[in-house]
Amino acid sequence: MSRSKPPSGSVPMPKMRRGPKGFYRDIIREMKHVNWPTPQETTRLSGVVLAVCIFIVLLLMGSALVMGEIVNAIVGSH
């Protein structure tokens, strides 16, 4: 049973640079392609993240209090 080899050139292989100098050169090149947010976008999105975190904390705290009261009512300890 012989295995057939895929034709050479069917899958393009990237040119690999060797060593730390090529690595950092690639990082700098990729960082130039990044679409950085404006300061206004950063402030707005940070506010959204903070609001969602506060909401989740309040939701978990509220559910813990409710579950604690349910357990206390079932067990009957006060």
C-alpha positions in Angstrom: 0.0 0.0 0.0 1.7 3.2 -1.1 0.7 6.6 0.2 0.3 9.3 -2.4 2.2 12.5 -1.7 0.4 15.8 -2.0 1.7 17.8 -4.9 4.4 20.1 -3.9 3.3 23.7 -3.9 -0.3 22.9 -3.1 0.0 24.4 0.4 1.9 27.7 0.6 4.5 27.7 3.3 5.3 31.0 5.0 8.9 32.3 5.0 10.3 31.7 8.4 12.8 34.0 9.9 15.2 32.6 12.4 16.2 34.1 15.7 15.0 36.8 18.0 15.7 39.6 15.5 13.3 38.2 13.0 10.7 37.5 15.8 10.8 41.1 16.9 10.7 42.4 13.4 7.5 40.4 12.8 6.0 41.8 16.0 6.6 45.4 14.9 5.2 44.7 11.5 2.0 43.1 12.9 1.6 45.9 15.5 1.4 48.4 12.6 -1.7 46.5 11.3 -3.6 46.8 14.6 -6.6 49.0 14.5 -6.1 50.9 17.9 -9.2 52.4 19.5 -9.5 56.1 20.0 -9.4 57.5 23.6 -13.2 58.1 23.4 -13.8 54.4 22.4 -11.5 53.2 25.2 -13.3 55.3 27.8 -16.8 54.2 26.6 -15.9 50.5 26.4 -14.2 50.6 29.8 -17.4 52.0 31.2 -19.4 49.2 29.6 -17.1 46.6 31.1 -17.3 48.2 34.5 -21.1 48.4 34.4 -21.4 44.7 33.3 -19.0 43.7 36.2 -21.1 45.6 38.7 -24.3 44.1 37.4 -22.9 40.6 37.6 -21.6 41.2 41.2 -25.1 42.5 42.2 -26.8 39.6 40.5 -24.6 37.0 42.2 -24.9 38.7 45.6 -28.6 38.9 45.3 -29.0 35.3 44.3 -26.7 34.2 47.2 -28.8 36.2 49.7 -32.0 34.6 48.3 -30.6 31.1 48.3 -29.3 31.7 51.9 -32.8 32.7 53.0 -34.3 29.6 51.3 -31.8 27.3 53.0 -32.5 29.0 56.3 -36.2 28.6 55.8 -35.9 24.9 55.0 -33.4 24.1 57.8 -35.2 26.4 60.2 -32.2 27.9 61.9 -32.2 31.5 62.9 
